[in-house]
C-alpha cells in the first residue's frame, strides 16, 4: 500500500523537504510533510480528493509511515471521519484503502492550506513556525474592533 500525492502539490512537497540540494527545507521525509499536512487539513476540516497523482515524488510506502510511528494518526483520522471503529479494527484490504484515502484527502487539504499560507514566503521554516505559534495561542472568541477613540 502507498500514500499518493496530488500533482498540484508535488512542487510544494519537494520545496518543504530538507536535502543537500534544498537546505532551506523544513522536513526530513515526505512522510513527515504528509502527516503535518493531514493534521492541518483535519484542523481546518479541509479534505480534498486527489485528482491527478504525482509521479515525483513517488507514492510513499505505508511502511515508511509505520516505521515513523504514524499509523495511530492514520487510524485516528479514519475513526474520526467514519465514526465507525470497525474501520480500524478489521484487517480487511478495503478498510486499509479507506484509511489511506481519508489520510490522503486530509493531507491534500492541508497542503492546499499550506500553499495558501506559504504564498510569497522566502523562508518556509520561519513561516511554518509562525503558523504553529499562532495555532498555539488561545483564540479569543470575544473579538472586538480596535477602538482608536482612546488615542484622541
C-alpha positions as CSV (number, residue, x, y, z in Angstrom):
1,X,0.0,0.0,0.0
2,X,1.2,3.5,-0.8
3,X,0.3,7.1,0.1
4,X,-0.1,9.2,-3.0
5,X,0.5,12.9,-3.6
6,X,-1.6,15.2,-5.8
7,X,0.3,16.5,-8.8
8,X,-0.6,20.1,-8.0
9,X,1.1,19.8,-4.6
10,X,4.3,18.0,-5.7
11,X,6.4,21.1,-6.0
12,X,5.4,22.2,-2.5
13,X,6.4,18.8,-1.1
14,X,9.7,19.0,-2.8
15,X,10.3,22.5,-1.5
16,X,9.5,21.5,2.0
17,X,11.9,18.6,2.1
18,X,15.3,19.3,3.5
19,X,18.0,17.9,1.3
20,X,21.6,18.7,0.3
21,X,20.2,20.5,-2.8
22,X,17.5,22.2,-0.7
23,X,18.9,23.0,2.8
24,X,16.1,25.5,3.5
25,X,13.6,22.7,3.5
26,X,11.8,22.1,6.8
27,X,11.0,18.4,7.0
28,X,13.3,15.4,6.8
29,X,10.9,13.0,4.9
30,X,7.9,13.2,2.7
31,X,6.0,11.2,5.3
32,X,6.7,13.9,7.9
33,X,5.3,16.5,5.5
34,X,2.2,14.5,4.7
35,X,1.5,13.9,8.4
36,X,1.9,17.6,9.2
37,X,-0.4,18.4,6.2
38,X,-3.0,15.9,7.2
39,X,-3.1,17.3,10.7
40,X,-3.5,20.8,9.3
41,X,-6.2,19.5,6.9
42,X,-8.1,18.0,9.8
43,X,-7.8,21.1,11.9
44,X,-9.4,23.2,9.2
45,X,-11.8,20.4,8.1
46,X,-10.3,20.7,4.6
47,X,-10.4,17.3,2.9
48,X,-9.7,17.4,-0.9
49,X,-9.9,14.3,-3.1
50,X,-6.8,13.7,-5.2
51,X,-7.3,14.3,-8.9
52,X,-4.1,13.8,-10.7
53,X,-1.4,11.7,-8.9
54,X,2.2,13.0,-8.9
55,X,4.9,10.8,-10.4
56,X,7.6,12.7,-8.5
57,X,7.7,12.4,-5.5
58,X,6.8,8.7,-5.9
59,X,3.9,7.4,-3.8
60,X,5.2,6.7,-0.3
61,X,5.1,3.2,1.1
62,X,2.8,2.8,4.1
63,X,5.8,1.1,5.8
64,X,7.6,4.4,6.0
65,X,4.6,5.8,8.0
66,X,4.5,2.7,10.2
67,X,8.3,2.9,10.9
68,X,8.0,6.5,11.9
69,X,5.1,5.7,14.3
70,X,2.4,7.5,12.3
71,X,-0.1,4.6,11.9
72,X,-2.1,5.7,15.0
73,X,-2.6,9.1,13.4
74,X,-3.9,7.5,10.2
75,X,-6.2,5.3,12.2
76,X,-7.4,8.3,14.3
77,X,-8.3,10.3,11.2
78,X,-10.2,7.4,9.8
79,X,-12.0,6.8,13.1
80,X,-13.0,10.5,13.4
81,X,-14.1,10.6,9.8
82,X,-16.2,7.5,9.8
83,X,-17.4,7.3,13.4
84,X,-17.0,3.5,13.0
85,X,-14.4,1.7,15.0
86,X,-14.7,-1.2,12.5
87,X,-12.8,0.9,10.1
88,X,-9.6,0.5,12.1
89,X,-10.4,-2.9,13.8
90,X,-10.5,-5.2,10.8
91,X,-7.5,-6.0,8.7
92,X,-9.6,-6.0,5.5
93,X,-7.8,-4.6,2.4
94,X,-10.9,-2.4,1.7
95,X,-10.5,-0.9,5.2
96,X,-6.9,-0.2,4.6
97,X,-7.7,1.5,1.3
98,X,-10.4,3.6,3.1
99,X,-7.9,4.6,5.9
100,X,-5.3,5.6,3.3
101,X,-7.8,7.5,1.2
102,X,-9.0,9.5,4.2
103,X,-5.4,10.3,5.1
104,X,-4.5,11.3,1.5
105,X,-7.5,13.7,1.3
106,X,-6.8,15.4,4.6
107,X,-3.1,15.7,3.6
108,X,-4.1,17.2,0.2
109,X,-6.4,19.7,2.0
110,X,-3.6,20.5,4.5
111,X,-1.2,21.0,1.6
112,X,-3.6,23.4,-0.1
113,X,-3.8,25.3,3.2
114,X,0.0,25.4,3.4
115,X,0.2,26.6,-0.2
116,X,-2.1,29.5,0.8
117,X,-0.2,30.3,4.0
118,X,3.2,30.0,2.4
119,X,2.5,32.1,-0.6
120,X,5.2,34.7,-1.1
121,X,7.4,33.2,1.7
122,X,11.1,33.1,1.2
123,X,11.9,31.1,4.3
124,X,9.4,28.3,4.8
125,X,10.7,27.3,8.2
126,X,10.1,30.8,9.6
127,X,6.6,30.9,8.2
128,X,5.7,27.5,9.5
129,X,7.0,28.4,12.9
130,X,4.8,31.5,12.8
131,X,1.8,29.3,11.8
132,X,2.5,26.9,14.6
133,X,2.9,29.7,17.2
134,X,-0.4,31.3,16.0
135,X,-2.2,28.0,16.3
136,X,-0.9,27.5,19.9
137,X,-2.3,30.9,21.0
138,X,-5.7,30.6,22.6
139,X,-8.3,32.1,20.4
140,X,-10.3,34.9,21.9
141,X,-13.9,34.4,20.9
142,X,-14.8,37.9,22.2
143,X,-13.1,39.7,19.3
144,X,-13.9,43.4,19.2
145,X,-12.8,46.1,16.8
146,X,-9.9,48.1,17.9
147,X,-11.1,51.4,19.3
148,X,-9.0,54.3,18.2
149,X,-11.0,56.8,20.2
150,X,-8.9,56.3,23.3
151,X,-6.0,57.9,21.5
152,X,-7.9,61.1,20.8
